[in-house]
Amino acid sequence: MAAFRTTIAHGDHDHIEEGEGASNEAIDSVLWAHILIQSLAWGVLFPTGMVLGLVRNRWHVPMQTVASVLAIVGYFLGHAHKGRQFAANVHSSFATWLMLMLITQVVLGVYLKLHLEKGFLGRIRKWQVRAHGVLGALIPVAAWVQMLLGGIASQGFCRGDHLGQCLAHFIMGSAFVAYGIILTILLLCGQGWLARSGRSQEFYDSIIITIWGFINTFTEHRWGGPWVANDLQHTSMGIIWWAAGLVGIWLSRDRAGRPKRNLVPAIVILMTGWAMSAHPQDLEVSTKIHTVFGYTLMAAGLARMVEISFVLKDKLAPDQTADIDSEINSFQYLPPFLLYASGFLFMGATEEQMEILHEHHVTHVSYVLILYSISFLMFLFVLMLLHLYSAGKEAGGTHILPTIKPSNDEPSGLNGRPRVPNAADRQARDAQEFELEGLINDEEEIGKGQPNVPVH
């Protein structure tokens, strides 16, 4: 972000007071149109189009075309507004890179749609397919960053002395939201992938916790300098993350070497929430918001402990797709949602945001309810996308997936006919969600001129 500070942003800087990131004028209708159009294109249509592409739905191309047109229109509206003006900011600079990603994605999509498979173009096609898939997955993440940067730029936040704590809040808050999204994906569509990986969910969680702990240990304090403010608390939090993470990795297998669930990641989340609930703040409203954030994070850790110990009754993680239990207990939706809520609460608790609440006498109760409402909407959107993915696989994408063969000790069906797949079979089959081959055309999967049969 510091590297982008020298970038010249659009707008008339004469109305911006020295040291401020934005002028005092109101946001005009053109800028509001830019915000709404870009939010629709990047926040809703592109992720939906990505899911449609994964299941080879015929609406994938129309959806992405509409989103691309709206994104281009919104891009130019962002440079045509009056009213509030802005100093040099990262949002303006990153927009160029995001549009370059979009242009590259569109070019790759058109190229793949033309089916140019002769000579050199045919030899590089598989790499083009993978690039299209990877870029398609990266664009929603980049769009999330850009939307956050847009919100920050619109208020002139995160400049000068506020930059460090602002980065910490938005990075960690986004990480909690991402963690919640990943847990939702694994709960609804990812059990087969975990079974094929031969690892428990806590193995991967503990690796991330360990890495993040090492990073926090050496970045939360300027080593060699004096210990100030909350340096010691942040650093000690990093230490317990990597220390506990190593234990979580060790416990992710039982004595027989099978993948095993454990409570260590949940304990880390709970203790992090406890530490943040007692984080000293300058303003009363900030103290209350951080307390609610800490309690929410503690609830997420506690809920996951209850899920593993009492809902799932500490059973071994499946190491074969046939062992997957298709039934999802309603309680299992609680830990992911609480992580969404924790993320939005933390992103909404920066120093400058708290100062605005204090100046306008907004109570922490009203603010928390708004952030929880946003969390519910985000959770709903993710659930809808995952349902769209699963329904798409059921309706039209099953021909590209492996057939479910019965195990040696499992009967095929009456009179030798294939048995009807049950819910566990469908979940195992749907477990291909992490594979980019979902974007490859039928001709590439089954071979040119070959019958349309399942690939094993």
N, C-alpha and C positions, 0 to 999 in steps of 0.2 A: 504493500500500500504506500509505503514511503517513496518508492520508485515512481509512482504515478502522480506524486504531488506537484511535479513541475508541468504536468499536462495542462494545456489551456482548454478550459471548458467553454461551452457556448454561452451566450447571454451577455447582457450589458452589466459590467462589473461596477459601474459608477454608483449603483444603488446599494452596494454591499459595504457595510461598515468594516473597518479594518479589524482583522482577526476573526471575523464571522464567516460562516460557510454559506449563508443565504441571506437575501434581502428580506425586508419586513413586509413586502407586498403579499397579497393573497394569491393562492394558486388559481390561475384562470381556467376557463373552460377547455382550452386547447390542451393544457397540461393534464387536466383531469381525464380528457379523452385518451391521451397518451398512456396514462396510468391504467385505465380500465381496459383498453384494447390490449396492451402488453400483458396485463395480468391474465386476461382470457386466453391469449395466444400461447404464452409460455407456461402459465400455471395450470391450464386445464386442457387445451386442445392438443398440445404437443405430447404430454404424458399419455393422454388417451390414444392418440395416434400411434405412439410407440407400442402400447399393448396390442392394438389392432394389428400392427405389423408382426408382432411375435406369434399371433395366432393365424396369420395370413388371411385376415379378413379383407374383403374387397373394398371396405370403406377406409382402409389405411391411407391410400394415396389421396383420396378426396379430403380426408381430415387434415393431413399434413399440408396439402396445398392451401386450404383455407387458412390454416394457422400461419403458414409462411407469408401469405398475402397480408394478413392482419399485422404480423410482426414488422413487415417492411413499412406499412402505413404508419404504425405506431412509432417506428424509428424516426421517421421524418417529422411526425408531430412533435416529438421530443425536442426538435431543433427549431420549431416554429412558434413556440409559445411566447406570450408576453407575461405580464405580472411578475411573480416572484422569479428572481434570477439567482444564479448559483456560482460560487467560486470554483476553481479547479477541483475536481472530485473523481474518485475512482469509478463511480457509476457511469459517467460519461465516457471514460477511457475504455472500460471493460465492454461497453456496448459494441464497439467496433470489433473486438475479438469474438463476441457472441454472434454477431452478424456474419463474420467470416466462417464460423463453425456452421451456421445455418446454410450459407451458400455452398460450402463443401458438401454438406449432407444432401442438399437438393441435387447437386450435380451427380453425386454417387447414386442417388435414387433413380434419376432419369437414365443414367448409364445402365444400371441393372435392369430397368424396365425394358430397355431396347433389346436385351438378350444378344449382345454382341459377343459371340462365343468362338470366333475363328481366330487362328493365329495367336499373336501376342496377347490380344484382348481376352481370349479364352483362357490363356495360361494364368493371367493375373486376376481373373474374375473372382476366384475364391478369396483372395486377399481384399478385393474391393467389397465383397459381401461382409467380411469380418469388420472392415473399417466402417462400413455403413452401420453395422450393429453396435459397435463400440461407441461410435460418435452419437448414435441415437440414444444410448444409455447415458452418455455424459451430458447431453444438452439439458435434460431436466435438472441435473445437479448445478450446472453453470447458470441456468435460469433462476434457480433458487437463490444463488449467491447474488445475481444481478438484481433480483427483486428486493433483497435485503439492503443492498447498496443503494437502491433507489429510495427506499424509505429513509435511510440514513441521510442521503443527500438532500431530500426534500425538506428536512428540518435543520440542516447544517450541523448535524451531530458529528461526534467522533473526530474532533480536531484538537490539536495541541495536547494539553495534559490529559484530555479525556480519551485519547486514542487507545492506550494500553488496556484500560478496563473495558472499553467498548469492544475491542477485539476479543477479549476473554469471554464476555457475555454472549456475543453472537456466535463465536466458534463453538463454545461448549453447549450453548442452547441448541444450535443446529445439530451437534453431535448427539444430544439426547433425543431429538426428533428423529434423526436418522436411525438411531438404535431402536426406537419404537417401530419405525417402518420395517426394519429388517426382521424384528421379532414377529411382526404381523405377517410378513411374507413367509417366514419359516413355519409359522403356526398353520397357515392356510394352504400353502403350496410347496413348502420346502422340505417336508419330512423325508421324501424320497431322496432328495439330494444329500441330506445329512446321512441317511442310511448308506448310500453308495460311497460317501466319503470315508466311512468307517470311524467317524469322530462324533463326539457329542457336541451339542450346541455350546456348552460351557467351555469346551476346548478353544473354540474360536473367540468367544467372549473374553476369556482369560488372556489370550495372546494380545488382543487389542488393549485390554486394561493394563497389561505389563508394559507395552510400548508407550502408551499414553502416560503411564506413571513415570517412566524414565524421562520423557520429554518435560513433564511438569517439574520434576525434581531439579532439573538444570536450567529451566527457563523462567521460573516464577521469582527468582531472586538474582540480582546482578552480583555474581560471586566476586569477592574481593572488595565489595562496597558495603556500606552499612545496611543493617536489617531495618526495613521501614514498614510501617502500616501492617498489612496482613501477609508479608513475605513468608514468615515462619509457618503460618497456618497453611498457606498454599503449597509450600515446599513439603511439609509433613504429609499433606494429602497426597502429593505425588509419590512419596516414599511408600505409603501404605498401599497405594494402587499397584506398584510393581511387586511389592513383597507379597501381597495377597494374590496377585495375578499368577505368580510362579506356583503358588500352592494350587490354584485352580487348574493350571495346566497339568500338574502332577496327579490330581484327583480325577482327571477327565477319563481315566481308564480304571477298570477294576483289576483285581489280582490275576484274572485270566486274560487280561489284555483287551477286553471288550469295552466299547464306549460306555461311559458312565456319567449320569447327571451329578452335579454337586451344587452346593449352596454358595460357593465363594463369590461369584459375580454379584449375587443378590446381597450378600453381606457388604460388599464394597459399595454398592449403590446405597444401601441403608446408612452406612457410616458417612458417606459423602453428604447425604441429605441432612444427617444430624449436624455435621460440621457447618454446613451452609445455613442451617436454621439459627445457628448462634453466631453468625458472621456479623461483627460490629459495623454499624452504619451511622452516617451523620444525621440523616433525617428519620423521623418516626415512621413515615409512610414507607420509606425504603426498608427499614427494619422489619416492618410487618410483611411486606411483599417477600423479602428474603426468607422470613419464617415460614410463610405458606409454601414457598418453593421447596424449602428444606423438608417440610412435612410431606409434601407430595412425592418427593424423591424417596423419602423413607418408606412411604406407603408402597411405592413401586417395588422396592427391594423386599419388603415384607410380603407383598402379594406374590412375588415370584417364589419366595421360600415356601409359602403355603401351597402354591401350585405344585412345586416339585415334591414336597414332603407328604401332602395330604390329598391333593386332587389326583396327581399321577402316582401317588404312593411309592415314590422313590424307585420306580421300575427302571430297568436298564434302557438306555437309548437304543432304538432299533438299529441293527447292523445289516438288515436285509429289508427290501421293500415289502416283502410278505409280512413282516412283523409290525407294519405301521397300523396304528389304531386310528381309524378314520373319524371317530367320535371326538368332537371338540366340546369340552365343558365350558359353560358360559363364563365361569370364573377366569378362564385362560385369556379372555380378552382384556381383563383388567390391567395386568402388568404393562402391556404395550401402551395402552391409552395413558396411563399415568406418566409414562416416559414422554409422550407427546406433550402433555400438560406441563411437565417439568421443564421441557425445552422452551416452550413459549413463555412460561413465567420467568425463566432466566434471561431470555432475550429481551423481555420487557422490563428489566430491572436495572438498566444502566443509570449512571449518575444524572445525566441530562433529562432522561425520562422522569426520574423521580423528582427532579426540581420542578418540572412542569406540573406534575400532579400536586406537589406541595403548593405552588403558586396559585393554582386554580381550585384548591380545596377539594380535590377529588379523593374520596375515601378508598382505602385499599380493598374494601369489599367489592365495590363497583368494578374496580380495575381487574381484580382477580376473576370475577364472573365473566368479564369480557374475554380475558385470555383463555379461560376454560372453554368458552363458546367457540373460539377460534380452534382450539385443540379438538373439540368434538367434530367440527367441520372437516378438519384435516384428516382425522381418523376415518370419517365417513367416506371421504374421497378415495383414500387408499383402499378401503374395503370394497368400494365400487369398482375400482380398477382391477383388483384381484378377482372379483366375481366375474368381471368382463373377460379376464384372461381364462379362468376356469371354464366358463360357458363357451368361449370360443374354441377351446381345445375339445370340449365335448361335442360341439356341433360340427366343426369343419376341419379341425387340425389333427384328428386322431390317426389319419393315414400316414403321418410322418413320424409317428412314435412307435417304439417297440411294443409288440403285443405282450400281454401278460400271460406268461406260461405258468401252469400249476407246478408246484414243487413235487418232488418224488412221492411224498406221502400225502398228496392232496388229489382227490379224484377229479377227473376232467369234467364230467357231467353225465347226464343220462345217455345211455347208448353211445358213449364215446364222443358225443357232441361237445364243442367248447362250452365251458360254463359261462354264465352271464356274469360280467364283471360287477363286483360289488363296489361299495364306496371306497374301500381300502385300495382296490385295484385302480379305481379312477384317480385317487390321490397319488398313487405310485406313478401312474402314467403322466399325471400333470406335473410331476416333479422335474420336468425338463425345462422349467422356467429360466434357469440360469444359463441355458445353452443358446448360443447365438445362431445355431443352425436353424432355429425357427424362422429366420429371415431368408434362408436359402430356398430357391425355387424348387419346385417338384422335380424338374429335369436334373438338377444337381444332386438331389438326394437319392433318386431311384435310378439314375442313369438314363441317358438318351436312348429312346426306343425300347426301354424295358417296361414290363407291365407295372401298373401302380400297386405295388405290394409293400407291406410294412418292412422297414429296414431294421436289421438286428445288429 
